[in-house]
Amino acid sequence: MLKLGEKGTILQKDKETYAVAPHIPCGVVTPELLRKIADVSEKYQAQALKITGATRIAIVGLREEDIDNVWKDLDMAPGAAVGLCVRSVRSCPGTTFCKLGQQDALGVGMELDKQYHGVELPGKFKMAVSGCQINCSESWVRDVGLFGKQKGWTLVIGGNVGANPRIAQELLDELSDEQALEKVSQVIDYYRQTAKKGERLGKMIDRIGFDTVRAALL
């Protein structure tokens, strides 16, 4: 039996079959990619396809003996669905497609995904980028969240969902794309140096105080 996360797998409820979730940066797909996922799912008789909260497409109900060939046929990297690392970067359509977008959420989200997806950290870590204050990507409940306003990005930190949800706290606003990316890098570096193993960013902030974190980052 494969261990959790081994070969990009997640054991299912029946304790016999597995799910895999190939990495799809910011959930942007092409018709060709959808066809490939559908073809592989049919070939190996997957039980279901599920669009995940991390905007991936999980292929559910695979046999252990098929896993290697599934990844070979997909020719895609696994999504970081488990482990103490940057699990996902969510993004809304931003100014690329949405008439309400104030900032380029897809552009910034793709860059964050490129830099950080799967990077090991003290705890699991999620990011979201929303192009306006409506926050369709749920930036307020992610470890790092960005949302756009007319004058630039607002950066919030320390949010999470789960059994004990936490709303993020605002760190800075009116940031350019470059400033936002630089400040996210600083947040991640500080978290890496300061957090205890398994401690989410929000829990770290609660432990040492937001004023301490804010002073260190500003």
PEUR-V427632 format. One record per residue. N is the residue number from 1. OMEGA is omega in radians with two decimals (* if undefined). Layout:
# PEUR-V427632
n=N omega=OMEGA
n=N omega=OMEGA
This chain:
# PEUR-V427632
n=1 omega=3.13
n=2 omega=3.05
n=3 omega=3.13
n=4 omega=3.11
n=5 omega=3.14
n=6 omega=-3.08
n=7 omega=3.09
n=8 omega=-3.03
n=9 omega=2.99
n=10 omega=3.14
n=11 omega=-3.09
n=12 omega=-3.03
n=13 omega=-3.12
n=14 omega=3.13
n=15 omega=-3.12
n=16 omega=-3.09
n=17 omega=-3.02
n=18 omega=2.97
n=19 omega=2.98
n=20 omega=-3.12
n=21 omega=3.11
n=22 omega=-3.10
n=23 omega=3.10
n=24 omega=-3.03
n=25 omega=3.10
n=26 omega=3.06
n=27 omega=-3.12
n=28 omega=-3.09
n=29 omega=3.04
n=30 omega=3.05
n=31 omega=3.14
n=32 omega=3.13
n=33 omega=3.12
n=34 omega=3.11
n=35 omega=-3.13
n=36 omega=3.14
n=37 omega=3.12
n=38 omega=-3.12
n=39 omega=3.13
n=40 omega=3.14
n=41 omega=3.10
n=42 omega=-3.10
n=43 omega=-3.09
n=44 omega=2.99
n=45 omega=3.07
n=46 omega=-3.12
n=47 omega=-3.09
n=48 omega=2.92
n=49 omega=-3.08
n=50 omega=3.01
n=51 omega=-3.00
n=52 omega=3.07
n=53 omega=3.09
n=54 omega=3.13
n=55 omega=2.97
n=56 omega=3.03
n=57 omega=3.14
n=58 omega=3.04
n=59 omega=-2.91
n=60 omega=3.01
n=61 omega=3.14
n=62 omega=3.08
n=63 omega=-3.09
n=64 omega=-3.08
n=65 omega=-3.13
n=66 omega=-2.96
n=67 omega=-3.11
n=68 omega=-3.13
n=69 omega=3.07
n=70 omega=-3.14
n=71 omega=3.11
n=72 omega=-3.13
n=73 omega=3.11
n=74 omega=-3.08
n=75 omega=-3.14
n=76 omega=3.08
n=77 omega=3.06
n=78 omega=2.98
n=79 omega=-3.13
n=80 omega=-3.03
n=81 omega=-3.14
n=82 omega=3.04
n=83 omega=3.13
n=84 omega=-3.03
n=85 omega=3.02
n=86 omega=-3.03
n=87 omega=-3.02
n=88 omega=2.98
n=89 omega=3.12
n=90 omega=3.11
n=91 omega=2.99
n=92 omega=-3.14
n=93 omega=3.11
n=94 omega=-3.12
n=95 omega=-3.14
n=96 omega=-3.06
n=97 omega=-2.98
n=98 omega=-3.13
n=99 omega=3.13
n=100 omega=-3.06
n=101 omega=3.08
n=102 omega=-3.12
n=103 omega=-3.05
n=104 omega=-3.09
n=105 omega=-3.13
n=106 omega=-3.14
n=107 omega=3.14
n=108 omega=3.12
n=109 omega=3.12
n=110 omega=3.13
n=111 omega=3.08
n=112 omega=3.11
n=113 omega=-3.14
n=114 omega=-3.07
n=115 omega=-2.88
n=116 omega=-3.07
n=117 omega=3.11
n=118 omega=-3.14
n=119 omega=-3.11
n=120 omega=-3.14
n=121 omega=-3.14
n=122 omega=3.13
n=123 omega=3.07
n=124 omega=-2.93
n=125 omega=-3.13
n=126 omega=3.14
n=127 omega=3.08
n=128 omega=-3.14
n=129 omega=3.14
n=130 omega=-3.05
n=131 omega=3.11
n=132 omega=-3.05
n=133 omega=3.07
n=134 omega=3.02
n=135 omega=3.12
n=136 omega=3.12
n=137 omega=3.09
n=138 omega=-3.09
n=139 omega=-3.10
n=140 omega=-3.14
n=141 omega=3.04
n=142 omega=3.14
n=143 omega=3.00
n=144 omega=3.11
n=145 omega=3.02
n=146 omega=2.96
n=147 omega=-2.99
n=148 omega=2.92
n=149 omega=-3.09
n=150 omega=-3.07
n=151 omega=3.09
n=152 omega=-3.06
n=153 omega=2.92
n=154 omega=-3.13
n=155 omega=3.07
n=156 omega=-3.06
n=157 omega=2.97
n=158 omega=3.12
n=159 omega=3.00
n=160 omega=2.99
n=161 omega=3.12
n=162 omega=-3.08
n=163 omega=3.10
n=164 omega=-3.06
n=165 omega=-3.12
n=166 omega=3.07
n=167 omega=-3.13
n=168 omega=3.12
n=169 omega=-3.08
n=170 omega=3.13
n=171 omega=-3.09
n=172 omega=3.03
n=173 omega=-3.12
n=174 omega=3.12
n=175 omega=2.98
n=176 omega=3.08
n=177 omega=-3.10
n=178 omega=3.12
n=179 omega=3.14
n=180 omega=3.13
n=181 omega=3.12
n=182 omega=-3.10
n=183 omega=3.06
n=184 omega=3.09
n=185 omega=3.13
n=186 omega=3.11
n=187 omega=-3.12
n=188 omega=3.12
n=189 omega=3.14
n=190 omega=3.09
n=191 omega=3.14
n=192 omega=-3.08
n=193 omega=-2.92
n=194 omega=-3.02
n=195 omega=2.99
n=196 omega=-3.14
n=197 omega=3.13
n=198 omega=-3.08
n=199 omega=3.06
n=200 omega=-3.13
n=201 omega=3.14
n=202 omega=3.10
n=203 omega=3.09
n=204 omega=3.11
n=205 omega=3.11
n=206 omega=-3.09
n=207 omega=-3.03
n=208 omega=3.09
n=209 omega=-3.12
n=210 omega=3.14
n=211 omega=3.12
n=212 omega=3.14
n=213 omega=-3.10
n=214 omega=3.13
n=215 omega=-3.12
n=216 omega=-3.05
n=217 omega=3.14
n=218 omega=*
